Amino acid sequence: MAAHMRRLTHWYRAVINNNLTSLSSVRGYLSRSYSHVQTDFSSNRVRRTFTDFFHELYQHIIVPSSPVRPRGDPSLLFVNAGMNQFKPIFLGAADPRSEMATYRRVVNSQKCVRAGGKHNDLEDVGRDVYHHTFFEMLGNWSFGDYFKEEACIMAWRLLTEEYRIPPERLYVSYFAGDATSGLPADEETLHIWLSMGVPSDHLLPFGMKDNFWEMGEIGPCGPCTEIHYDHIGGRNAASLVNADSPDVVEIWNLVFMQYNREADHSLRSLPQFSVDTGMGLERLVTVLQGQRSNYDTDLFTPLLSAIQQRSNCPEYRGRTGEADVGKVDMAYRVVADHVRTLSVCIADGVYPGMSGAELVLRRILRRAVRFSTEVLQAPEGALASLVPTVAHILGDAYPELHKESDRIMDIINENEAQFLSSLKQGRRVIDRTLQRLENNDTLFPVPVAWSLHRNLGFPLDLIALMLEEQGLSVDQRALDVLAIENENVTTLRCQVQTSVGDTLVHLDLHSLAQLQSGEVPHTDDSPKYHYSLAQDGKYVFQPCHATVQALYCGQTLVSEVAGGQRCGVVLDRTCFYAEQGGQSHDQGYFIRDGLPDVLYPVEAVQLAGGYVVHQVTAAEVLRKGDQVQLYLDEPQRLACMVKHTATHVLNFALRQLLGSSVEQRGSHVAADRLRFDFSVKGSLSIPQLQEIERSIHNIITENNAVYIEEVPLARAKDIPGLRTVDEVYPDPVRVVSVAVPVADLYGSQTDRWTSVELCCGTHLLTTGEIGDLVIISERQMVKGISRIVAVTGDDAREAREAGQVLTQEVESLSARLATVASPSLADANRLAKEVGILTDAVDYTPIPQWKRRELQTRLKGLQRTTNTSIRKLETKEAAVKAQSLFIKNSSKNIVVDTVDTDSISVLMKTVNQYSDRAPGTLIMLLSHQQPSGKVLCACQVPKGFSALSASDWALTVCARLGGNAGGSATVAKGTGSGANLTEALRCAEEYAQDKTQNGC
């Protein structure tokens, strides 16, 4: 083998170094006959062979896979292609000081996840034998180095020589061209394959859909050539290429990046051509191991065997569709695929959560749990126990799976336990609802399905699947409407806070008096503070059982409410935090004793006269005196705790930097961000913003304890450095102190200056759990009052990454502006447009505020540069046009003519310059734009010329063209539209002559 590799190395280098002028040896290799596909390739060997081939023979740098969480790319939930981490290179935004900027030839195997967003395979996983949420993408890249010919030869040699795939089983597609886009067929690639000896009946042209690859709506793109494999062989299978046949499948896509899709959808040639290839490891291994299903390869068979050992089901048989009775084999595939995805994502720092990629991962976990426990009858904990098997299969390539396996299992087990509890309730809800349906009903009630999703966390596709098993469906359109409405709730709350507040159930004065006169005790809400930090670093919230004390519906107290009614529920005790002190209310639900499968979602929580009112839409009858068990939305509560403690630390950092005169003027704490208003003379400077973040980071790093104690109000006011706001405090009052015990705050027992506030909110027990804090906005609301908006944890990290990405893009644009010595007017306008687009991105993307101001300053400078360049170029172009017009019309007192330009500014400048040359002339110029049909109009009359007003002249002509105009008596401009430009010119001249001759 070593001698064979040396011979190949010599051949490859000779061919590449001689610009591949000799292809006879390639054709010689192609003429060999292969009778079968090799089956001695393990997945590890396949992966290693790929990277070694390009590294050892063609000097490609092996770049490790990036994490599946995108690096500062807000357009992606997950890394979904091998090229994602190289996007800065394709966009010209790579930091010139970074290693990435030196890349010319690169090879790697990239971890990818396609679930959620544009590329979403989640719902297909398990139904067939080839869809996956996690997969590996083998790829090689050339950044301005080799191009089509070399890429094709490398790919073919690897497949037919190293992997020993029979060439007669391979078919190649190429780009057929697209007349609409003005793109010719990729004849170059066709001739490359023909010159290599690929038979013409194995070369197939396809259009934009199949053989033109684009990174996004704008950006680098180009034609591609795909290599397909025929599983059957011994035939001509050309007709099955790109025909969705399981017998003929694409295995490798070679993309030739040679264009850039502009914002106007036009295509421009890239200054540097690149190659971006992608080959799915799972599909390649299937071919090399002689299988028809990805799940029959060594990437999955150990997992399937481990699943069978933990379940009460027969071994996996690979059945699909109706043949898969009980969907047992589908469950095998779902669990095997999903546990790979969970392991890789958690190892890379993406945990199941409530939004974005985290929410998608939560759906994946819950889908896996459901199939594992309900279909495969595996015990709780079986899913997590598969993680070591995943690490065994993938750990050689991704060693973090070995390192993080214990943590991965803990997270899966914790989330599984939570979901299994919800799953049991959900199953009871479905069964009970089915009993109520008529025999001929096939539609499941949408409100019940939505309750399962909203309150128990059931993915919508999982609900549909569970109903499908019962021969039912749900009105998907109605469910989608509810989902969209729910996604907009936060935005609507921010935009129309008062109108949303009007929809809440408020206890009126009379009802409050009735409660008090009836000696209904105030709600004991101390359980909201009953939580602790376990040894594993996780918060434990104690359960809460309560009695319904009062029901408020229709502006009155009632003894019971029926199902579907919206009401306020007053309990004797609660663990729910009512909105107060700037902190958002808790969310969750409660269930009634004796009716555990009926959920009463808590939509809002308010405090009224000592009573905590839970706003609820009753799912069933609810009566005064009923016993209920309360369930808190723990992730939402914990997120609020993080933001609230971070707000205190921010307040302290501001006072440290700006002095004790700084006063809090308002704040709001929500799960996603915090807002803090304070008194200050002007906006904070960049160094001040940086110093505040450094100070906060130090407190987070120190992981100080947060001490909370109730003390008499009078005694609390004796605490030196106490931070208070203008509001009425309860007595006793809660004192929240960072790093210093409350008892040590009095007198001179400590000389440490720290954060001390009176606060009723819920807080972390240590500052380290804030994780990180980034100020993403700081602006003056009114003179003397500034508002800061900040994010914490993963959101803070993502904001920093986004800031770095935008910095690179600004640097790239600045460099391009500096290198354009003599731009055309079109180039200058395009660059100005890019500056504008980038300015918008900097203005509205969540990034550190200090970074935003730095970039805004640089972009303003770039904007001035481009504007100056445009003005000079327009003046120059106008001078040429004015000169040409003057030669043509110098003898006329009234000049009405056309100019070829798309710019009203150029048209106005041309009019101005002509008037300078011929001061007594009346001039109107029109420009007819194609293909839009829009007409631009500009005119000027001599100053003091009373017979004709420029604005009236322009308005008359533009009105005839169906448009409008405006200006002064001397100069005016306007627009219109119409195909008959000759008639417009005639009208303009006749109007001017008439006014001039009549002298009015």
KOLTI-617064 format. One record per residue (C-alpha): x, y, z; residue in one letter. Coordinates in steps of 0.1 Angstrom, whole numbers, padded with zeros to 4 digits, always signed. Layout:
<sites>
XYZa...
</sites>
This chain:
<sites>
+0000+0000+0000m+0028+0024+0009a+0045+0018-0025a+0012+0023-0042h+0007+0056-0024m+0042+0068-0034r+0035+0060-0071r+0002+0079-0069l+0018+0108-0052t+0044+0111-0079h+0017+0108-0106w-0006+0134-0090y+0021+0159-0085r+0034+0155-0120a-0001+0160-0134v-0009+0191-0112i+0025+0207-0117n+0021+0204-0155n-0013+0220-0154n-0028+0186-0161l-0018+0187-0198t-0016+0149-0199s-0049+0131-0192l-0040+0098-0209s-0031+0082-0176s-0065+0092-0162v-0082+0075-0191r-0060+0044-0185g-0072+0041-0149y-0108+0046-0161l-0106+0018-0185s-0101-0008-0158r-0131-0029-0149s-0144-0033-0114y-0167-0062-0106s-0178-0053-0071h-0177-0026-0044v-0152-0031-0015q-0167-0039+0019t-0136-0035+0040d-0139+0002+0047f-0148+0011+0083s-0164+0045+0087s-0132+0057+0105n-0111+0045+0076r-0134+0062+0051v-0131+0095+0069r-0093+0092+0075r-0087+0082+0039t-0105+0113+0027f-0085+0137+0047t-0052+0119+0042d-0057+0118+0005f-0060+0156+0002f-0035+0163+0029h-0007+0140+0019e-0011+0141-0019l-0022+0176-0024y-0010+0196+0005q-0044+0205+0019h-0045+0217+0055i-0066+0196+0077i-0089+0220+0096v-0109+0205+0125p-0146+0206+0124s-0162+0237+0139s-0188+0233+0166p-0224+0228+0154v-0233+0262+0170r-0226+0288+0142p-0198+0312+0150r-0215+0346+0151g-0238+0338+0122d-0274+0348+0132p-0288+0335+0100s-0282+0298+0111l-0295+0278+0140l-0269+0251+0134f-0239+0246+0111v-0256+0228+0083n-0228+0226+0057a-0190+0221+0056g-0185+0256+0042m-0202+0275+0071n-0169+0280+0090q-0152+0293+0059f-0179+0318+0051k-0156+0347+0060p-0132+0336+0033i-0159+0334+0006f-0172+0368+0018l-0137+0384+0019g-0142+0391+0056a-0115+0368+0071a-0093+0386+0096d-0060+0392+0078p-0042+0385+0111r-0059+0351+0114s-0048+0317+0103e-0079+0314+0082m-0067+0342+0059a-0037+0320+0049t-0059+0291+0038y-0055+0281+0001r-0062+0243+0002r-0083+0229+0030v-0099+0195+0039v-0120+0184+0068n-0150+0164+0080s-0176+0188+0094q-0202+0181+0120k-0236+0193+0106c-0271+0195+0119v-0302+0200+0097r-0332+0205+0119a-0351+0237+0121g-0348+0267+0097g-0345+0264+0059k-0328+0230+0059h-0349+0208+0082n-0349+0170+0080d-0363+0164+0114l-0398+0152+0104e-0384+0128+0078d-0360+0111+0101v-0370+0075+0108g-0395+0073+0080r-0368+0063+0055d-0333+0049+0057v-0312+0079+0047y-0325+0111+0064h-0306+0124+0094h-0306+0154+0117t-0269+0150+0124f-0244+0140+0096f-0208+0145+0087e-0198+0164+0055m-0165+0155+0040l-0151+0184+0020g-0121+0198+0002n-0117+0235-0006w-0096+0256-0028s-0095+0294-0021f-0081+0310-0052g-0059+0280-0059d-0069+0251-0082y-0102+0251-0099f-0124+0228-0121k-0100+0205-0138e-0079+0197-0107e-0110+0193-0086a-0126+0168-0110c-0095+0147-0113i-0089+0147-0075m-0125+0136-0069a-0125+0109-0095w-0092+0095-0084r-0103+0093-0048l-0135+0075-0056l-0122+0051-0082t-0087+0044-0068e-0086+0050-0031e-0122+0039-0025y-0122+0015-0055r-0157+0023-0066i-0164+0009-0101p-0164+0039-0125p-0191+0023-0146e-0215+0028-0116r-0208+0065-0115l-0228+0092-0133y-0219+0129-0135v-0242+0158-0138s-0231+0193-0149y-0248+0227-0153f-0269+0230-0184a-0271+0268-0183g-0300+0291-0176d-0313+0316-0202a-0333+0336-0177t-0301+0343-0157s-0280+0347-0188g-0258+0318-0177l-0242+0296-0204p-0239+0258-0200a-0208+0247-0181d-0191+0233-0212e-0157+0235-0196e-0167+0210-0169t-0183+0188-0195l-0151+0187-0216h-0130+0180-0185i-0150+0149-0177w-0150+0138-0214l-0112+0143-0216s-0109+0121-0185m-0126+0093-0203g-0160+0095-0186v-0185+0081-0212p-0208+0107-0227s-0239+0087-0218d-0228+0091-0181h-0227+0129-0184l-0260+0146-0178l-0269+0183-0180p-0293+0198-0154f-0305+0233-0146g-0304+0258-0117m-0323+0236-0093k-0299+0207-0094d-0266+0221-0106n-0262+0257-0095f-0254+0262-0058w-0260+0295-0039e-0249+0303-0004m-0279+0325+0002g-0301+0351-0014e-0269+0371-0019i-0233+0360-0019g-0209+0336-0036p-0224+0310-0059c-0216+0290-0090g-0223+0260-0111p-0217+0226-0096c-0210+0191-0109t-0224+0161-0090e-0213+0125-0089i-0240+0099-0086h-0238+0062-0077y-0259+0034-0091d-0265+0008-0064h-0276-0018-0089i-0250-0017-0117g-0248-0036-0149g-0271-0012-0168r-0274+0024-0180n-0291+0042-0152a-0288+0077-0166a-0326+0083-0166s-0326+0077-0128l-0302+0105-0120v-0319+0133-0100n-0352+0113-0103a-0355+0106-0065d-0347+0070-0071s-0332+0052-0040p-0312+0031-0065d-0292+0061-0079v-0280+0086-0053v-0258+0116-0053e-0226+0111-0033i-0204+0141-0041w-0211+0177-0050n-0183+0199-0065l-0192+0235-0064v-0173+0260-0085f-0176+0294-0068m-0171+0319-0096q-0200+0343-0093y-0214+0366-0066n-0252+0371-0064r-0257+0408-0059e-0284+0425-0039a-0302+0433-0072d-0301+0395-0080h-0276+0400-0108s-0245+0379-0110l-0209+0392-0110r-0178+0373-0115s-0158+0368-0083l-0123+0382-0082p-0111+0349-0068q-0125+0315-0079f-0129+0288-0053s-0139+0252-0050v-0162+0240-0024d-0170+0203-0023t-0193+0182+0000g-0198+0145+0003m-0220+0130+0031g-0200+0105+0051l-0230+0084+0059e-0240+0079+0023r-0204+0072+0012l-0200+0046+0039v-0232+0030+0028t-0218+0026-0007v-0184+0014+0004l-0198-0011+0028q-0221-0025+0001g-0253-0015+0019q-0285+0002+0007r-0294+0018+0040s-0272+0042+0060n-0285+0025+0092y-0269-0008+0081d-0234+0006+0083t-0210+0007+0112d-0220+0043+0119l-0253+0029+0132f-0252-0008+0137t-0235-0007+0171p-0262+0019+0182l-0290-0003+0169l-0276-0033+0188s-0273-0012+0220a-0309+0000+0216i-0321-0036+0212q-0303-0046+0243q-0322-0019+0263r-0356-0024+0248s-0383-0051+0248n-0385-0053+0210c-0371-0077+0184p-0339-0067+0167e-0338-0040+0140y-0349-0053+0105r-0348-0021+0084g-0384-0021+0074r-0403+0011+0063t-0438+0022+0056g-0466-0003+0060e-0442-0032+0063a-0429-0016+0096d-0458-0028+0118v-0460-0008+0150g-0433+0015+0137k-0407-0004+0156v-0379+0000+0130d-0388+0037+0126m-0383+0041+0164a-0349+0024+0161y-0338+0049+0135r-0353+0079+0153v-0335+0070+0186v-0302+0062+0168a-0302+0094+0148d-0314+0116+0176h-0290+0104+0203v-0261+0112+0179r-0275+0147+0174t-0280+0152+0211l-0245+0140+0219s-0227+0162+0194v-0248+0193+0201c-0245+0191+0239i-0207+0184+0236a-0206+0216+0215d-0225+0237+0241g-0260+0236+0227v-0284+0225+0253y-0321+0218+0251p-0339+0251+0258g-0367+0274+0251m-0357+0293+0219s-0337+0291+0188g-0313+0261+0184a-0319+0251+0220e-0356+0248+0213l-0350+0226+0183v-0327+0204+0203l-0354+0201+0230r-0378+0189+0203r-0353+0163+0191i-0347+0151+0227l-0384+0148+0234r-0391+0130+0201r-0363+0105+0209a-0376+0100+0245v-0411+0093+0232r-0400+0066+0207f-0376+0051+0231s-0401+0047+0260t-0434+0042+0242e-0425+0023+0211v-0394+0004+0220l-0405+0000+0257q-0370+0010+0269a-0367+0021+0305p-0360+0056+0317e-0324+0064+0313g-0319+0041+0283a-0315+0070+0259l-0286+0086+0279a-0270+0052+0283s-0264+0052+0245l-0240+0081+0247v-0209+0060+0253p-0217+0040+0222t-0219+0073+0202v-0186+0083+0217a-0171+0049+0207h-0183+0053+0171i-0174+0090+0166l-0149+0097+0194g-0118+0091+0173d-0128+0120+0150a-0144+0141+0177y-0127+0135+0211p-0149+0160+0229e-0176+0133+0229l-0154+0112+0252h-0145+0142+0274k-0181+0154+0278e-0200+0120+0279s-0209+0122+0316d-0223+0157+0312r-0242+0147+0280i-0258+0118+0299m-0267+0140+0328d-0284+0166+0306i-0303+0139+0286i-0314+0122+0318n-0326+0154+0334e-0346+0165+0303n-0360+0129+0299e-0373+0129+0334a-0391+0162+0329q-0406+0151+0296f-0417+0116+0308l-0438+0133+0334s-0453+0156+0308s-0457+0127+0284l-0478+0107+0308k-0501+0137+0313q-0502+0143+0276g-0511+0107+0268r-0540+0109+0294r-0552+0141+0278v-0552+0125+0243i-0569+0093+0255d-0596+0113+0274r-0602+0135+0245t-0606+0105+0222l-0633+0091+0244q-0653+0123+0240r-0651+0123+0202l-0678+0109+0180e-0670+0076+0161n-0668+0094+0128n-0646+0122+0140d-0612+0123+0124t-0600+0157+0135l-0585+0162+0170f-0595+0195+0187p-0570+0222+0180v-0572+0238+0215p-0562+0206+0231v-0533+0200+0207a-0521+0235+0214w-0523+0230+0251s-0501+0199+0248l-0476+0220+0229h-0477+0252+0249r-0480+0238+0284n-0464+0204+0283l-0437+0212+0256g-0449+0186+0230f-0434+0193+0196p-0461+0199+0171l-0448+0172+0148d-0448+0148+0177l-0485+0156+0184i-0493+0149+0148a-0474+0116+0149l-0492+0104+0181m-0526+0113+0165l-0516+0096+0133e-0512+0063+0153e-0548+0067+0164q-0560+0073+0129g-0566+0110+0136l-0552+0143+0124s-0553+0179+0136v-0562+0210+0116d-0526+0220+0108q-0535+0254+0094r-0553+0264+0126a-0524+0250+0146l-0499+0270+0125d-0520+0302+0132v-0517+0296+0169l-0480+0290+0166a-0475+0323+0147i-0496+0342+0172e-0475+0328+0201n-0442+0337+0184e-0455+0373+0181n-0465+0376+0218v-0432+0390+0230t-0430+0415+0202t-0466+0426+0207l-0460+0430+0244r-0431+0453+0237c-0448+0473+0210q-0483+0476+0225v-0477+0471+0262q-0508+0491+0273t-0532+0474+0250s-0520+0440+0262v-0523+0451+0298g-0559+0460+0291d-0566+0423+0284t-0555+0412+0319l-0579+0402+0346v-0578+0429+0372h-0594+0426+0406l-0617+0456+0410d-0620+0477+0442l-0653+0461+0452h-0640+0425+0448s-0610+0434+0469l-0632+0448+0497a-0654+0417+0495q-0623+0394+0499l-0611+0414+0529q-0646+0416+0545s-0649+0379+0540g-0617+0375+0560e-0599+0358+0531v-0562+0358+0541p-0537+0374+0518h-0518+0351+0496t-0487+0336+0511d-0462+0340+0482d-0431+0331+0502s-0428+0298+0483p-0415+0318+0453k-0382+0321+0473y-0381+0284+0481h-0353+0273+0459y-0317+0261+0465s-0285+0253+0447l-0277+0215+0445a-0243+0201+0447q-0243+0196+0409d-0248+0233+0404g-0284+0231+0394k-0313+0250+0410y-0340+0230+0428v-0374+0246+0431f-0396+0232+0458q-0431+0219+0449p-0462+0240+0460c-0497+0227+0469h-0525+0253+0473a-0562+0258+0478t-0584+0280+0456v-0595+0309+0478q-0614+0329+0453a-0624+0330+0416l-0629+0363+0397y-0648+0363+0364c-0669+0389+0346g-0660+0417+0371q-0673+0397+0400t-0663+0370+0425l-0678+0336+0417v-0679+0303+0433s-0670+0283+0402e-0660+0288+0366v-0668+0266+0336a-0643+0252+0311g-0632+0278+0286g-0638+0308+0308q-0611+0333+0315r-0607+0341+0351c-0585+0353+0380g-0576+0327+0406v-0566+0336+0441v-0548+0309+0461l-0539+0307+0497d-0502+0302+0487r-0482+0303+0455t-0447+0298+0442c-0455+0321+0412f-0438+0354+0411y-0462+0383+0404a-0449+0410+0381e-0434+0437+0404q-0401+0454+0411g-0394+0455+0374g-0393+0417+0371q-0416+0398+0347s-0442+0374+0361h-0437+0337+0362d-0453+0313+0338q-0464+0277+0342g-0496+0258+0350y-0514+0240+0378f-0535+0208+0379i-0565+0200+0401r-0563+0172+0426d-0582+0142+0413g-0579+0154+0377l-0542+0152+0369p-0546+0152+0331d-0563+0187+0329v-0539+0216+0327l-0548+0252+0338y-0521+0274+0321p-0511+0304+0341v-0509+0333+0316e-0501+0362+0339a-0496+0368+0376v-0505+0401+0393q-0504+0414+0429l-0535+0432+0441a-0538+0443+0477g-0519+0414+0491g-0536+0389+0469y-0518+0371+0441v-0541+0368+0411v-0533+0340+0386h-0548+0347+0352q-0561+0314+0338v-0583+0301+0310t-0600+0272+0327a-0597+0239+0309a-0624+0223+0331e-0647+0234+0359v-0628+0250+0387l-0644+0257+0421r-0636+0276+0452k-0620+0252+0477g-0604+0230+0450d-0569+0217+0458q-0542+0224+0431v-0506+0215+0425q-0485+0243+0410l-0459+0238+0383y-0434+0266+0376l-0418+0272+0342d-0384+0267+0357e-0362+0278+0327p-0381+0310+0324q-0379+0317+0361r-0341+0310+0362l-0335+0333+0332a-0353+0361+0351c-0331+0354+0382m-0300+0357+0361v-0311+0390+0346k-0322+0404+0380h-0289+0396+0397t-0271+0410+0366a-0291+0442+0369t-0279+0447+0405h-0243+0441+0394v-0247+0466+0365l-0261+0492+0389n-0231+0488+0411f-0207+0490+0382a-0223+0522+0370l-0220+0538+0404r-0183+0526+0407q-0175+0543+0374l-0197+0574+0374l-0199+0581+0412g-0226+0580+0438s-0247+0606+0421s-0260+0581+0396v-0296+0572+0404e-0317+0544+0391q-0347+0557+0372r-0363+0524+0362g-0356+0489+0352s-0372+0458+0337h-0361+0422+0340v-0373+0396+0315a-0361+0362+0305a-0344+0373+0274d-0328+0407+0284r-0326+0434+0311l-0333+0471+0308r-0319+0497+0332f-0326+0535+0332d-0304+0558+0351f-0295+0595+0355s-0264+0607+0337v-0254+0639+0319k-0249+0623+0285g-0245+0590+0267s-0216+0568+0279l-0184+0569+0260s-0168+0538+0244i-0142+0535+0272p-0169+0539+0298q-0190+0511+0283l-0159+0489+0281q-0150+0496+0317e-0185+0488+0329i-0184+0454+0312e-0149+0447+0326r-0161+0455+0361s-0191+0432+0358i-0170+0405+0343h-0147+0406+0373n-0176+0402+0397i-0189+0373+0376i-0155+0356+0376t-0151+0360+0413e-0184+0340+0417n-0194+0359+0448n-0222+0347+0470a-0255+0366+0468v-0268+0371+0504y-0305+0377+0509i-0321+0386+0542e-0353+0401+0555e-0346+0429+0580v-0367+0457+0595p-0370+0487+0571l-0356+0511+0596a-0325+0490+0602r-0320+0484+0565a-0318+0522+0559k-0288+0523+0582d-0267+0502+0557i-0239+0523+0542p-0241+0524+0504g-0276+0511+0502l-0292+0515+0467r-0329+0524+0468t-0354+0537+0443v-0383+0560+0448d-0410+0535+0458e-0428+0523+0489v-0409+0494+0505y-0425+0467+0527p-0415+0463+0563d-0396+0440+0569p-0378+0444+0536v-0355+0420+0517r-0319+0431+0514v-0298+0417+0486v-0261+0420+0490s-0233+0407+0467v-0202+0392+0483a-0208+0405+0518v-0232+0389+0543p-0260+0413+0553v-0250+0412+0590a-0216+0425+0580d-0230+0455+0562l-0238+0476+0593y-0215+0502+0608g-0178+0496+0601s-0179+0458+0601q-0167+0458+0565t-0148+0483+0544d-0157+0465+0511r-0178+0485+0487w-0203+0462+0471t-0238+0460+0456s-0265+0463+0482v-0302+0469+0473e-0336+0465+0487l-0354+0441+0464c-0384+0418+0463c-0372+0399+0432g-0358+0365+0428t-0320+0362+0425h-0292+0338+0418l-0273+0325+0448l-0238+0332+0432t-0227+0357+0406t-0208+0332+0385g-0241+0318+0371e-0246+0351+0352i-0221+0337+0328g-0214+0368+0309d-0230+0402+0303l-0229+0424+0272v-0245+0459+0269i-0262+0458+0235i-0278+0492+0237s-0272+0525+0255e-0290+0557+0246r-0304+0588+0261q-0342+0585+0265m-0346+0621+0275v-0319+0646+0285k-0302+0633+0316g-0317+0598+0315i-0301+0570+0297s-0313+0535+0291r-0291+0504+0290i-0303+0471+0274v-0281+0441+0282a-0281+0403+0276v-0264+0376+0296t-0250+0340+0292g-0251+0325+0257d-0269+0356+0243d-0239+0377+0255a-0214+0353+0239r-0234+0354+0206e-0235+0392+0207a-0197+0393+0210r-0193+0369+0181e-0217+0389+0160a-0196+0420+0167g-0165+0403+0155q-0182+0392+0123v-0194+0427+0116l-0159+0441+0124t-0144+0418+0098q-0170+0428+0072e-0163+0465+0079v-0125+0459+0076e-0131+0440+0043s-0152+0468+0028l-0127+0494+0040s-0099+0475+0023a-0118+0473-0009r-0126+0510-0009l-0089+0517-0004a-0078+0496-0034t-0103+0510-0059v-0081+0537-0075a-0105+0550-0102s-0140+0537-0097p-0168+0541-0122s-0200+0558-0111l-0217+0524-0110a-0189+0510-0088d-0191+0540-0065a-0229+0537-0061n-0225+0500-0055r-0199+0505-0028l-0221+0532-0012a-0250+0508-0012k-0228+0482+0005e-0219+0508+0032v-0256+0515+0037g-0265+0478+0041i-0236+0472+0065l-0246+0503+0085t-0281+0489+0089d-0266+0456+0101a-0244+0473+0126v-0273+0495+0138d-0298+0466+0144y-0278+0435+0152t-0273+0427+0189p-0236+0434+0195i-0217+0451+0222p-0227+0488+0222q-0191+0500+0224w-0183+0479+0193k-0214+0493+0176r-0202+0529+0181r-0167+0521+0169e-0181+0505+0137l-0207+0533+0132q-0179+0559+0133t-0158+0539+0107r-0189+0535+0085l-0197+0572+0086k-0162+0578+0074g-0166+0553+0046l-0200+0568+0037q-0184+0603+0034r-0157+0589+0012t-0182+0572-0011t-0205+0602-0012n-0176+0625-0021t-0165+0601-0048s-0201+0599-0062i-0204+0637-0063r-0172+0641-0081k-0180+0614-0106l-0215+0627-0112e-0201+0662-0117t-0176+0648-0142k-0203+0629-0161e-0226+0658-0161a-0199+0681-0176a-0194+0657-0205v-0232+0655-0211k-0236+0692-0208a-0208+0698-0233q-0224+0674-0258s-0257+0691-0254l-0242+0725-0258f-0226+0716-0291i-0259+0702-0303k-0282+0730-0290n-0260+0761-0286s-0281+0782-0309s-0314+0776-0291k-0330+0797-0264n-0353+0768-0253i-0336+0734-0250v-0357+0703-0246v-0337+0671-0250d-0330+0636-0236t-0300+0623-0217v-0291+0587-0211d-0287+0584-0173t-0304+0565-0144d-0295+0592-0119s-0317+0622-0112i-0287+0638-0096s-0266+0635-0128v-0296+0649-0147l-0299+0679-0123m-0261+0685-0125k-0262+0684-0163t-0290+0710-0163v-0271+0732-0139n-0239+0730-0159q-0257+0737-0192y-0273+0768-0176s-0239+0780-0165d-0227+0778-0201r-0258+0794-0215a-0272+0816-0187p-0302+0829-0207g-0314+0795-0218t-0345+0776-0207l-0336+0739-0204i-0355+0708-0197m-0339+0673-0199l-0357+0640-0198l-0343+0605-0192s-0363+0574-0202h-0352+0544-0181q-0354+0509-0195q-0370+0484-0189p-0389+0501-0161s-0403+0528-0184g-0397+0554-0157k-0390+0590-0169v-0368+0614-0150l-0372+0651-0155c-0351+0682-0146a-0353+0718-0157c-0340+0753-0151q-0349+0788-0162v-0329+0820-0158p-0331+0836-0124k-0358+0864-0124g-0374+0850-0156f-0411+0858-0148s-0428+0844-0179a-0422+0807-0169l-0418+0790-0135s-0395+0759-0135a-0418+0741-0110s-0449+0747-0132d-0430+0736-0163w-0419+0703-0147a-0453+0697-0131l-0471+0701-0164t-0448+0677-0182v-0447+0651-0154c-0484+0652-0150a-0488+0644-0187r-0465+0614-0179l-0487+0603-0150g-0462+0616-0124g-0454+0645-0102n-0428+0673-0098a-0417+0700-0075g-0391+0727-0070g-0388+0764-0072s-0393+0791-0099a-0358+0786-0110t-0351+0748-0108v-0373+0718-0105a-0373+0680-0110k-0399+0652-0112g-0407+0618-0124t-0433+0601-0146g-0438+0570-0167s-0448+0563-0202g-0437+0548-0235a-0443+0579-0257n-0412+0601-0248l-0415+0619-0281t-0449+0633-0271e-0436+0644-0238a-0407+0663-0254l-0432+0680-0278r-0454+0690-0249c-0424+0704-0229a-0412+0725-0258e-0447+0738-0268e-0454+0748-0231y-0422+0768-0228a-0427+0785-0262q-0463+0794-0254d-0454+0809-0220k-0424+0828-0235t-0444+0842-0264q-0474+0852-0243n-0452+0867-0216g-0472+0852-0188c
</sites>
